[in-house]
Amino acid sequence: MAHLQEAAAKKINAICDRYVNERTPLMMILSDIQKEYGYIPLEVQELVSERTGISVAEIYGVVTFYSFFSLKPKGKYVIGVCLGTACYVKGAQQIIDKFSEIIGIKPGETSEDGLFTLDALRCIGACGIAPAVTINGKVYPKLTVDVVPKIVDEYKALEA
């Protein structure tokens, strides 16, 4: 925790204080931290543990179980490719492979420039529009491999 900046520690303590009277505050605390910082590193989990009395092991288990929590910073554009059954059957694996090839990262990684994170998601509930991809919440329905380069180029152009 020595590496955690004082301002960040104060903010995290304030988040913990918001839920001091809750019976089960962990999900709310972690959700607020994720929204504020974009990820929940081990040193933050240790601080939450100290403040709540919840073991680091339990906190780590929650952070790694739920896909919306992250141990590492995410890119500016988070590409989520659904690999649920309907999407998978309709070619989602080829789509995630194409994103991986073009951006140069594997699922779960962030590009060196911090622009893209590629996530393999389980069912996102969009089976009727499979295969589906989300980028920062925007849904791309019935995606095909040939469209992937155009999508990546569009987001790169936003940075130019």
N, C-alpha and C positions, 0 to 999 in steps of 0.2 A: 504493500500500500504506500510505501514511501514514494513511489513513482507517480501516484495520483496527485494531480495539481490541487492546491487548496480550494480553489473556486469550484472545481468539479466535485470534490468531497463535500463541500457545503451544499451544493445543489442536490447531490445524492442523499445526504442526510435530510434535507428538506422534503424530498420525495418520500423517504421512509417515514418522516413525521406525519405526513398527510394520512397515513393508514395505521397509525399507532393504535387506534381503537377497533380495528377490524380483527375478526377472529382468524381469518386466513388472508393475510395481506400480500403474500408473495407474488401472485400473478399480477396484481395491480401495480406493485412496486416495479417489477421487472418490465412490465409494459410501458410504464412512464419513462423508465431509464432508456429503454430501446427507442422510444419516440424522441427523446431528448438528444441522445448521442449516436443512435444508429447501430449500436452493438453493446454487448455486456461482457467485457473482459474479466479475467479471473480476479484481478485486484478489486474490481467493483463488486464482484460476488462476495469477496471477503469482507468488504465494508458492510454490505447488506446483511451478511451473516452476523457480524458484530452487533449491528443495530437491532436485528430481529430475533436473534437467538436460534435462527434456523441454520442447520449445518451447511457448510460450503458444498458438501457432497449432494445434499438435497437440492440446493439452488442450481448447481451444475447440471444435475439430472433434469431439472425443469427446462433450463436454458437449452440443453442439447436435444431434448425430446420434441419441443415445439419448433416448427420450422420458421415461425415469424420472429424468433429470437436468434441472435447471431453472436458468436464469440469474436468475430473479426469485423472490421469496418466493411461496409458494402460500397459498391460503386455508385456513381451518380444515377446510373440507369440499371435497375435490377430486372433482369430478364428471367422470368419464371416459365419454364416449359412444363406443362402438365404431362405426367407420364402415367396417369390413371388408365384403367383398362380401355375405355372408349378412345382416348387420345392415342394410347400406345398402338392399338389395333389400326388406327388410321394414319400412322406414320410419325408419331411424336419422337421416336428415337432418332429417326433420320433428321428431324428438325433440330433437336438439341445437338446432334453431331455436327450439323452445318454451322450453327451458332458457335460451337466450340472451335471448329476449324477456322472460321473467319476472324474471330476475336483472339484466338490463340490461348484460350484457357479451358480448363475442364469444369464440369459442374461443381459448384461449391467454391469456386475461385473468383478472384477479382482481377481485372486487367491491371497491368503495371501502372498505366496512366490514371487509374482510379475511375475510369469512365463506366465500365461495365462489370456487373456481377452476373454470373450464370448459375441459376438454381434449377435443380430437378425437383419438381413438385409432385406430390401425390394428387389424387383427385381434387380438382378445384370446383367441381360441381357444374361444369360447363359441357357436359357430355353431348348435348344437342348440337353444339358448335365445334365438336372435336375435329382435328386437334387444335387445342387452344393454347395461346401464349399470352402472358401478361408482362407488360413493361411499365413499372411504376404505377400499377393499377389499371392501365389501359389494356383492354382485352383485344387480342387479334384472333378472330374466329376462323375456323376452317383453313388454317395456315398450310401452305405448301412449301417445300424446300426451296423452290425457285424464287420465292418472295423474300427469304431470309436475308440475302445480301442487300436488297433494297432497304429493308428495315434498318439494318446496321448502318448503312450509308446515311439514312435520314437522321439518325441520332448523332452520328459523327458530324454531319453538316451543321447541326445546332451548336456545335462547339467551335466551328470555324470562324 
